[in-house]
Amino acid sequence: MALDMSNGDVFGQTICDRRLLRAMARIILALACIGLAAMARAEDYVKLSPTQAQSLGVRVTHPISSRIDQTLPYPAQIVIPIPQLWVVSAPVAGMVTNLAVARGDRVKAGQALVTMESPSFVSLQRDYLNAVSQDLLAAQQLKRNTELFEGRAVPQRVLETSQTEARQASTVLAERRQMLRLSGLSNAALSKLTSEAAISATLSVAAPEPATVVDIAVAPGQRVEQSASLVKLARLSPLWAEIAIPLSNIRAIRPGARVEIDGYATPGQVILISETTDATTQTVLVRAEVPNGGELRPGQTATARINFLSAGESAWEIPYAALIRRGEQASVFVATEGGFRHVPVTLLAEDQDHVVVSGPISDKDEVVVSGISALRGILLRLGAG
């Protein structure tokens, strides 16, 4: 009687584990039906009947044609290229008396940005005018001594001294002139200063070229030192799209590849693929240069798609579960008449649900999406590896 109760306990436990036993029975049944002699295999082929495949839980789906040579969408940040961004700084120490522009304004070359009053600017003008006088005096002295030397009224030593003094005066004048130009004084203003000797404490700081004001670092009444930042300017075309690409997808992207920003008609191209990986996100920076007609704005986020350079190759979207990975290699199982073929593919892009691949498959093929472990197990048992 006790023996009968023990058998009942075992039977009850078997019922509780029915899912596991059912799966094991399905595989055992399939292997028994198949038999090693019946499983004809080339290097990458498993011969199975529809009944055997069904018993292994194999299900298939058709690949979907992806946009030719184009990745899945990736987030992108629109930024100003570093070479197109510069700071207009104070040429001399002084006080800001007026701001002629505001953030977002477009300015022309030579347009006034900031007005300053500066004692240092006064000193520069004074030194320049003194240098003008010294240069004129040295030139007159050289002319006089040259005439006297020709008339043998003075020795050669006096002439040589005058020549040296004239060269020195000319050098000092060139230095003072250049310092005023660096302070922002135009050639026209410099000529006026030379002719009229009208020293001014007011200095206008102008834009060096056409640009857009992206930041202002000072306010009227503020005192600044020489070289202090006043206004930040930038050219807003072209712009950069900085795209974070998963490390596993980076092999499909090459410099020069076409880049499309969703919602923006003009395409750009890849100009940089970073050689480093972000340790936190495991993504690689891809930088694209995009012409800007005013629709893109620095700081905005966007969605970007990158075209591949292998323009003659088709791309196919399949479920993520269909992809087989082995190191850096990727493959799929494709249904054939009487079995399944193991087909290598190239992984182009992926997200959580789908992958985009290229390879010898088409939308008429049936790609295995479940039962892959059983098929791989058969290949492994047969030494396919």
Secondary structure, 3 states (H helix, E strand, C coil): CHHHHHHHHHHHHHHHCHHHHHHHHHHHHHHHHHHHHHCCCCCCEEECCHHHHHHCCCEEECCEECCCCECCCEEEEEECCHHHEEEEECCCCEEEEEECCCCCCEECCCCEEEEEECHHHHHHHHHHHHHHHHHHHHHHHHHHHHHHHHCCCCCHHHHHHHHHHHHHHHHHHHHHHHHHHHCCCCHHHHHHHHHHCCCCCEEEEECCCCEEEEEECCCCCCEECCCCEEEEEECCCCEEEEEEEEHHHHHHCCCCCEEEECCCCCCEEEEEEEEEECCCCCEEEEEEEECCCCCCCCCCEEEEEEECCCCCCCCEEEEHHHCEEECCEEEEEEEECCEEEEEEEEEEEECCCEEEEECCCCCCCCEEEECHHHHHHHHHHCCCC
